[in-house]
Amino acid sequence: MSDAQIHGYARALFEIARADGTLDEVEDELFRFARSYESSEELRNTLSDEQIPAEKRQAIIEDLLGGKATSTTTQLVSMVIGSGKARDLPAIVDVLVHRASSAKQLDVAEVRTAVPLTSDQQARLKAALENASGKTLNLKAVVDPSVVGGVVAMVGDDVFDDTVRTRIDQLKSRL
């Protein structure tokens, strides 16, 4: 899919969520679903398999998100999957997240940790990243088992890597 089409889908999803009055919640749910989609090869293969009828793929979305996400989020993901754009879902959602953040004059900070962060930890991390980057941020936390310990944060093109692996590598290089 071209960048123009990705931006078109993201704009449409943004406008639907904004009109519904659930933009913040839908944006967060879409972000989390897109990260789950990216991390599960089985889910990616199933939802992007054109041999499986669109109705069946949409039913999978209903089963996965029903009761766990707003009906708006479920319907938006279902629409993207049903239109055969599953492979582009993460890109569409990323554009939507940036669009929603820009509408609130925020930059996006994507944070990866091995375990879920409490709301207090998220607030402290957000404050530290805002101080380090000089930007007001919309924090998006992702649980990533490949992060052995610590945190990796991306704010625009800046990467803040405070993981155990990075610390060990720094110690090795100093020795």
N, C-alpha and C positions, 0 to 999 in steps of 0.2 A: 504494500500500500504506500502511496506517495505521502510525503510530509503534509501536503495540502489536505489530503483525505484524513490523515490522522488528526490534524488540527480541526478539521470540520467535525469529525466525530466528537472530539474533546469539547469543542464549543457547544455542540448540541447537548451533550451530557451535562455540561456546566449549566446551561440555560434551564434545562429540565429540573435539575436539583435546586437551582436558585429559585425558580418559580414555585417549586414545591415547599420552599422554606426550610429545606433540610441540607443545605449545601455543606456545612461543616461536617455533619455526621456522614453524609454520603461520600464526601471526599475522603474521609478517613477510612470508611469501609471499603471503598474501591481501591484505595492504596494497599490496604492489608490483603485484599483478595488478589490483587495483581502480584504482590510479592509471593503469596502462597502458590499462585499459578506458575510463576517463574521457577519456584523451587521444587515443583513436583512434575517430573517428566511424564508420569502416568496421566496426570490431569491435563497437561498440555497436549499430549498425544490424543487423548479422548476428545477433548473439546474442539480440537482443530481437525479431527478426522472427518473429511467430507463424505466418507462412506456411511457414517452414522447420520441418520436423519436429523435435521435441525430440531425437530420437536423433542427427540430423545436427548440431545445435548442440552436443550433448554430445561428439560425435566431434571437433568443432573444438577443444573444450577439451582433450580427450585429446592431440590433435596439438600444441597450443600448450604445454601444461604437462608432458606425458609426458617423464620423464627430467630435467626442469628443476626440478621441485618434488616434494615428498613426495607419496606416493599419497593421503594424507589430504587435502592441499590440493586435489589434482586432483579427488578424489571430492566434496569439499564444494562446489567451484565448479560442478562438473557437476550436483550436486543442485539448487543454486539456479537454474542456467540451465534445467535440465530441468523445473523446477516453474513456469517462466514468470515468474520474478522477476528477470530480468537487469537491468532498469532500476533495480532497488533494490539491486543488488549493492554499489555503493560505500557507500551508507548502512548496509547490513547490516555490511559490513566495518569501517566507522568505529566503529560501536557495539561490535563485537567487540574492536577494538583498545583502545578506552577501557575496556571491561570487563576485558580481560586486564591492562592497565596498572594499573587500580584494584586488582585482586587482588594485585598486587605493590607496592601503595602508591606508584605512579608516576603522574606526569602525562605526557601525550603532547606531544611537540614535533615538529611537522612542518616539515622543513627543505627548501627548494627551492633547487637550484643548477643552473647550466648544464652542469656536468660532474660525473661521479661523484666522490664523496669517498673518500679512502683511509681505512682504519680509524683511522689516527693522526689524520687531520683530523677524523673524526667524533668521536673521543674528546675532542679539544681543544675542538671546537665544543660538544659536550655539556657539558663542564665550564664553559665560558664562559656558556652559556645557563642552567645551573643556578645559577651565581653571580649572573647578572643577574635571574633570576626568583625565586630563593629556593626553588625546587622541585626535587625529585628527578625526573629525566626519563627517559622511554623515547623515544629519538631515532628518528624515522622520516625517512629521507632520500629525496627524490624528485628525479630529474633532470628539469628543466623548461627546455627550450630558450628559452622566452620570458624567462628570467632571463639577461640579457646578460652579467653578471659580478657576482660577489659572492654574497650569500645572503639569502634571506627565511626567517625562522623564525616559526612561530606556536605559542605556548604558551598554550593556552586562548584567551582573548580578546585577549591581548597579541601584537602583531606587532613583530618586530625586523627592520627592512628595511635592509640594508647592501649594496644593489645599486649598480652603476655608474649606472643610470638615476636612482635616488634622489639620489645624490651630485651628479650633473649638475643635477638640478632644484633642489637646495639652493643650488648655486653660482649658478644663474640668478636665483633669488629674492634672493640677497644682492647681486648686481650690479644 
